[in-house]
């Protein structure tokens, strides 16, 4: 089925692994959270919020990620369905 995940806004340093199977997946990243996103997808469309720059084939990062002390790393493995990554 479909799923919606909102990532936390407060932490020191966080690594998140998300494994999706079949269905549409929405991931909300809080504004101001410096984030690196690695994506491995199968069938479906992937949309990534414009605040994340594409830095490699399937990798996106917010502008301050490299210099941030507190930051989040997100790895997404999604097989079938649309993937939408948005700021909230």
Buried (B, 14 or more C-beta within 10 A) or exposed (E): EEBEBEBEEEEEEBEBEBEBEBBBBBBBBBEEBBBBBBBEBEEBEBEBBEBBEEEEEEBBBBEEBEEBEEBBBBBBBBBEBBBBBBBE
